[in-house]
Amino acid sequence: MSQAAWLDDAAPRAMTFAELAPLAHDFASLSLGECLERECMLLADSDGARYFVTSEPLDELLCIWASHRIPGRFTIVHTHPADLKALLSRLEAR
């Protein structure tokens, strides 16, 4: 996948559950329903950096969809499918 204007990093970054869990959920661009349906989420750190989290970072169609749904810049982050499921489950429980 070529570098796009909305993408902060040229290659997907890997993050663990422990790194992702403290980040804030950003539902302004992606609803919880969309996150559950597409198995992804948008998180933000305290500095405002945003992370599009998926267990399939090389899924070009998902990344293109995200680029149309999420305004501004973000980094694609890869996490283990079990970690993503745990993060999404925590949101559902709220």
JOKA-V335220 format. One record per pair of residues at least 24 apart in sequence whose C-alpha atoms are under 10 Angstrom apart, sorted by sequence separation. I is the first residue (numbers start at 1). GAP is how many residues later the second one is. D is the distance in Angstrom with one decimal. If there is no record, write none. Layout:
BEGIN
i:gap:d
I:GAP:D
I:GAP:D
END
This chain:
BEGIN
i:gap:d
20:24:9.3
22:24:9.8
24:24:9.7
26:24:8.3
38:24:7.9
42:24:9.3
49:24:8.3
50:24:4.8
51:24:4.8
52:24:4.8
53:24:4.7
54:24:5.3
55:24:5.1
56:24:9.0
20:25:9.1
25:25:9.5
26:25:9.4
41:25:9.7
49:25:6.9
50:25:6.3
51:25:5.8
52:25:5.8
53:25:5.9
54:25:6.3
55:25:5.7
56:25:8.4
24:26:9.4
25:26:9.7
26:26:9.8
40:26:9.4
48:26:9.8
49:26:8.0
50:26:8.8
51:26:6.1
52:26:8.5
53:26:6.9
54:26:8.4
55:26:5.1
23:27:9.4
50:27:9.7
51:27:9.6
54:27:7.9
55:27:8.7
23:28:9.3
42:28:8.7
55:28:8.7
54:29:9.8
55:29:6.8
44:30:9.1
54:30:7.0
55:30:9.3
20:31:9.2
43:31:9.4
53:31:7.7
54:31:9.9
42:32:8.8
43:32:9.9
20:33:8.9
42:33:9.6
42:34:9.4
43:34:9.9
42:35:9.6
30:36:8.6
41:36:9.8
29:37:9.1
40:37:9.8
13:38:9.4
15:38:8.8
40:38:9.8
14:39:9.2
29:39:9.8
30:39:7.0
40:39:9.9
12:40:9.7
13:40:9.4
14:40:9.7
29:40:6.1
30:40:7.3
8:41:9.3
12:41:9.6
14:41:9.4
28:41:9.9
29:41:5.4
40:41:9.9
8:42:9.2
12:42:9.8
28:42:8.6
29:42:7.4
39:42:8.9
8:43:9.4
14:43:9.3
28:43:9.7
41:43:8.4
7:44:9.9
12:44:9.8
13:44:8.7
26:44:10.0
40:44:7.4
7:45:9.9
12:45:6.3
39:45:7.5
40:45:9.1
11:46:9.0
12:46:8.0
39:46:7.8
41:46:8.8
11:47:9.4
40:47:9.7
41:47:7.8
40:48:8.2
36:49:8.9
39:49:8.0
36:52:6.9
35:53:7.7
36:53:9.0
36:55:9.6
7:56:9.7
32:56:8.4
35:56:10.0
36:56:8.8
1:57:7.8
20:57:9.7
1:58:9.3
1:59:7.0
20:59:8.9
32:59:7.8
33:59:9.5
4:60:9.7
6:60:9.7
7:60:8.2
19:60:10.0
32:60:8.0
6:61:6.6
16:61:9.7
1:62:9.4
5:62:9.4
6:62:9.4
13:62:7.6
14:62:8.7
15:62:6.6
16:62:8.6
17:62:7.5
21:62:9.3
25:62:9.9
1:63:9.9
4:63:8.9
12:63:7.3
13:63:6.4
14:63:5.5
15:63:6.3
16:63:6.0
17:63:8.2
20:63:9.0
21:63:9.9
6:64:8.7
8:64:9.8
9:64:9.7
11:64:8.8
12:64:5.1
13:64:4.7
14:64:4.6
15:64:5.5
16:64:7.4
20:64:9.2
6:65:7.9
7:65:8.6
8:65:6.1
9:65:8.2
10:65:8.8
11:65:7.8
12:65:5.4
13:65:5.8
14:65:5.7
15:65:8.4
17:65:9.0
18:65:9.0
21:65:9.4
6:66:5.9
7:66:5.6
8:66:5.5
9:66:5.8
10:66:9.0
11:66:9.0
12:66:6.3
13:66:8.6
14:66:8.6
17:66:5.3
21:66:6.9
25:66:8.7
5:67:8.7
6:67:4.4
7:67:5.4
8:67:5.0
9:67:7.4
12:67:10.0
16:67:7.1
17:67:7.6
20:67:8.2
5:68:7.5
6:68:6.4
7:68:5.8
8:68:8.0
9:68:9.6
15:68:9.5
16:68:9.2
17:68:10.0
4:69:9.5
5:69:9.7
6:69:8.5
7:69:7.4
17:69:8.2
21:69:9.5
17:70:7.6
END
